[in-house]
Amino acid sequence: ASHLTSSLGAAEAGRLLKLYRPALRRTSLASPMPANPSGLICCAAGMLDAMRCLDGGICDASGVTGSGTIKICEFVYGFKILNHRGYGFVGLPSNEMDARTAFREMTGEDGELSYDEWCDYLERCEVTAGTDLGDLLREKVREAQRLKAEKITEEVRKKKKAQNRMKAMAEKTERCAVEEDQSPMCNRESTVHEAHHKHGSPDLVSFLSAFAGPANDLADQTLGSSETVESFAASHLTSSLGAAEAGRLLKLYRPALRRTSLA
């Protein structure tokens, strides 16, 4: 702002600052930041201006009418205009085949080219070609590549951690299922007495003991043709525990008997 204002005046400085704000934002994120960032600012502004030629800038020099991203049809049509206007970046394609190849390299799979992707590509090309601009950008590009590699490594680490966590949860669920299947309450061969002490209240102990056979396992009993679930339970409870206790337990476990009757 200070350089623009001293050279062009406050009004024009304000207009250009607004117009090239994306370039200033990109430069402010550069690492390492040189003592004099003027070169980086001019480079980012030139790349933004070139992109705007493709994104509505053919009709409007400021690119205001553009969408902010470039589609492949815009790039293939417009790259000749960039060369004609003399931007001079070594990464600019010279023919349609090179344009399509460069676009795929810049965008990957999403099919639309952003300003940052555009700048990243042109900067790498300058560094690879060893131009004066590449010398200016070398440390910046190297740091960007390091950060990108760290980001990829971190994403891989997080993905692996999530996979390990899901694997552990699956193994735990499987163990619980096996333990449940082997639980005394689920094993008809286990004694009812053992099941009670591990899995129930004193009332449940009394209730289930009425259905135990001679070996204290679940007795093989059949429901009579005219017998209800409640009368079946009542006869077992009364014969084992007496009428008073049977009546209390029948009332206490009536929801269980009702559910069983609907089986």
N, C-alpha and C positions, 0 to 999 in steps of 0.2 A: 504493500500500500504506500509506503513512504517513497519508494522509487517511482511508482506510477504517478503519484500526486505531484512530486517535484518536477516531473518531466511533462505531464499532460494536464495538470489541474485536477481539482477535486471531483468535478462532475464526470469527466471522462475516466478518471481513475476508478470511481465507483462503478461505472458501467462495465469496465473490463474486469474488475475484481469479481463481479457477479457472473460474468460470462465465462471466466476461466477458473471458477471456484473448484470444480473437480480436479483440475491440474494442481492447484495449491494444496488441496486435501491429500492427493497422492504424494506430493513432495514432502508434506509434513510427516508422513509415515515412513519416509526413507530411513534406512539404518545400514551403515552408520551415516549420520548427517554431516556433510562437509561444513567447514567453517564458513564458506561462501556458497550458499545454495542456489545462486543465480543460474548456474548451468543446468541443474536439475529442474528448476522451475521452467526455464525456456524449453527444455526437452519435453517435459510433460505437457506444456501448452501446445507445442508443435504437434505432438501425437494426438491431442484432443482435437485440434483444428483439422487434422487429416481425417480423423474419424467422422467428424461432422460433415465433411464433404460427401461421405457415403450415406449418412443418416439425416437426410433432409437438407443438407447444406448445399446441394446443387441448386436448390431454389432459394435457400435462405442461408446466407454466409454464417449466421450465428448458430445454425443447427436447431433453432427453437422448435421447428416443425417436426423434428425427428422423435423417435421413440426412446432413444438412449441406448439401444442395442442394434446390432447389424445382422441381417439375415444373409444367407449365402447368395441369394439372387442380387442383393444390393452390392455385395462385395465383388462378385464376378463382373457385374456391370460397371462398377465405379472405380476399380483399381487403376484403369487406364487414366482416369481423370487425375488421380493422385500423382501418377508419374508425369502427366502433362503439366501439372502445376508446380512440379519441381520440389517436392518435399524432401527427396533425396535419401530416405531411410533405406538401408540395404535389404531389409526384410520385405520390402514391397515386391509383389510378384511381377513378372514381365510378360506372362501369358496366362490364358484361362486355366490350363491344367495346373500350373504352379499356384494360381489363385485358389482353386478348389482344394489342393493339398494343404496349403497354408491355413485355410479356413478350418479344415478338420483338425489340424494340429492345435490351433488356437482354442477351439470351442469344445473339443472332446465329443461328448454325446448329446449335449443340450441343444445344439443347432443354432444358437444365437450368441453373438460376440459382444461382450461387455467392454467398457473402456479399460478396465484393469487387465483383462485378458489381452487386449490389443497392445497395451503398453508392455506387458510382460514379454510378449512375443518379439516385438520390435527391439526391446532392450537386449534380449538374448542374442538376436541376430547381430546387433552392433558389437557386442562383446566377442562373439565367435569370429566375426570378420576382422577384429582388431582395429577398428576405426578410432579416430580421436574421440568420438562420442562414446564408443565402447570403453575406452580407457577411463572416461569420466564415470561410466555406469558400472564398471567391473565389480567394485566392492559391494555396491548396492545389489546387483544381481546375485553375487555369491552369497550374500546374507539372506536374500529372499529364497534361494535354493536350499540353504541350510534350514531355514524355518519351515519350509515346505516338507523337507525330509523328516524333521522332528514331528510335524503334525501327522504325517502318515504313520510314523512309528507309534505315536501315541494312540492313534485310531486303531491300529492293529492290536496294541496292548489292551485297550478297552474292550475290543471285540473278543479277544481271547479270554479276558477276565469274565465277560458276560457268558461266554460259552461254558467256561468251567463252573460258573455259578449255576447255570441251568442244568449241567450234568450232575452236579452235587445234589440239586433239588430232586432230579429224576431218580437218582440212586436212593435218596432218603425216602421218597414216596414208595419206591419198590420195596425197600426194607420194611416200611410200615405195613404195606399190604401183606407181605409174607408173614410178619409177626401177628397181624390180625387174623390171618387164615389159620395160624397155629395156636391162637389164643384158646384157652380152656372153654370159653363161652361159645366158641365157634366149632369146637371139636366134640362130636357126639360121643366119642370114646372116652372123653375126660369125665371125671366124676363131677357131679353137680356140687358136691361139698367144696371141692377145690375152686370151682368157678365162683361160688358165692363169696368166699373169703377174699378173692382177688378183685371181684367186679361188682359187688352189691352191698346195699344197706342191710341191717338186721331184718327188716320187713321183707326184703327181696329174698333173703336166705330162707325165711320161713315159708314164703309163698312158693318158691321153686322146689323146696324139699318135699312138698306134697306130691310132686310129680316124679319123684325118684323111685327107681326100681329097687329090687333086693340088693344089687351091687352098688347102690347109690348113683347109678347112671340114669339117663332119661328113660323112663319106663315106656315100653311099647304098649300103647293103649289106643283103642279105636273109638271114634265118636259114633254113638248109636244113631239109627235112622231118624228117630224122633227127638234126639237129644241136642240141646243147644250148647254153644261153647261155654256159656255161663253156668249151666247146670252141670256140665262135665267138670268144670273147675270147682264148683261148689261141692260136688261129691268127693273129689280128691282132698280138698281142704278140710272138709268136715271130718272125714275118716282119719285124717292125720293130726289135725289140730283142735278139733272140737268146734261146735256150732258158733260160739261167741267169737273166737279168733277167726274162724272162716268168714263170718259175716263182716268183720272189720277189714280183712284183707280183700274180700270181694269188692267192697266199697272203694277201698284205696286204689285197687288196680282195675277198676271198671273200664277206664279208657283203653287199657291194653286188651281187655277181653272184647270190647266193642270192635277194636281194630282187627283182632284175630277173627272175629265172626264174619268180617267182610272179605277175608282171604279167598 
